[in-house]
Amino acid sequence: RRALAGLVAELADKPEAIALDRVSRTLRLYHIGAEDFQRLPDETKAIVQAYTAGINAYLASPQFRQPVEFTLAGIAAEAWTVEDVVGISRIMAMQMSHGWFVPLLLRTLERKLGEAAHTLLPGWDTRRGTTLPTGVCEENRQVKDEIEDAVVHLMASQSEMDALMPGQGSNAFAVSGEHTASGKPMLASDPHLRASTPTIWYQVHLVCRSSGLDVAGVSVPGMPMVVMGHNVDMAWGITLSYVDVADVYEERAHPSNADEFAISSDTYERCKKWKETIYVKGGRSETLTVRWTRHGPLLSDLLEVHNWVSDESGLDAGARTEHFSLQACFLQPGTLVHRLYQLNKARCWDELATICRSIETPSLNFVAAFTNGDIAYHVAGHAPLRRGGATDSARVLPGYDGKHEWEHGYIPGEEMPFVLNPKQG
């Protein structure tokens, strides 16, 4: 919750805590979570409000005992808000999204290797299906030492923002009853998210007879729904899809106004700008200027990010000539909490498919098995339609020429990959 709102430094006067708060404030995750709540249908809003009231009732009850972690940190447990609850899904969406870290890594490697860095990320050849292009391993060996130096430098900087960085994949499978001793389908899901405190998963069984809810599985602290599990008709698991849902742009500032950025060869647009105050344990504070271009937040205003990808280390934001912004689906308002509520009550493939096609973010693989014998797979989440079709979004893209915009919306949900009852079972 504190990572979401950028309040970690209130607990510790540590560089990594302050860096984490700068990132959260720059991405404005808490504010986006507040927008998410307003977008929820009334029924789901009522659930979030009741869940929040339940947390606060326990905190105020005689049964509540201050956790030892709070005592050691010298803080008291504070009441929750509906924005806190819905915002937890925003953290999940960021951690499960990919596509924004690789361009920064590649830009760092370019500083060490020049154009040779691009041999590490060869273009996709659709004729090869899922087979990697030949020769990649041999090319990697030729620049092994330089790569190791660049990656070590990058990961050392990245560790300051570790809590918000992407997760590390997962596994899931469903098997038809044709291949099981019971004649019923089987499903397994093995999520590989980062270890954290509090722990990511806890087991829960939710029953509400008036709404037809009877679901068991695992949830996330602060999330009022089951994230993975089963109800009386369906079991489901989730893994990361690794759909590219983010682009990093190099922005071009106006020569005489650092807050205006090019949207074409001769047109500039003023960025949005906010002041954020980060309070640090011990009484001091620092002021952070947050700027968003039409694409999204200027990551390069964060010293931790700028030092990865630029040779202008140590310069104030206003004196820099290199600017990098982030456009990402996880920075767009969404309705994930409502979709999880629908998922908890889903009974059949048609309902699951409708839900998967309505999820905005994150981009996930859903694997499911049903008591009627069906097994299914569906990719959920928005996938941007970029101008000109596919683009080399593994690189930092020009943000000033209008040629790499998300102007066509997203791939329709019904056109995302899915399969129902595959022949091989």
Secondary structure, DSSP 4 states (H G I P E B T S, - for coil): -HHHHT-GGGT---HHHHHHHHHHHHHTHHHHHHHHHHHS-HHHHHHHHHHHHHHHHHHTSTT----HHHHHHT-------HHHHHHHHHHHHHHT-BSSHHHHHHHHHHHHHGGGGGGGSPPP-GGGTTPPPTTHHHHHHHTHHHHHHHHHHHHHHHGGGGGGS----EEEEEE-GGGSTTSS-EEEEEE-PPP-SS-S-EEEEEEEGGGTEEEEEEE-TT-SS-SEEE-SSEEEEEEE---B-EEEEEE-EETTEEEEEESSSS-EEEPEEEEEEEE-TTS-EEEEEEEE-SSSBBGGGSHHHHHHH-S-TT--GGG-S-EEEEEEGGGS---HHHHHHHHHH--SHHHHHHHHTT--SS-EEEEEEETTS-EEEEEES--B--TTSS--TTSPEESSSSSS--TT-B--GGGS-EEES-TT-
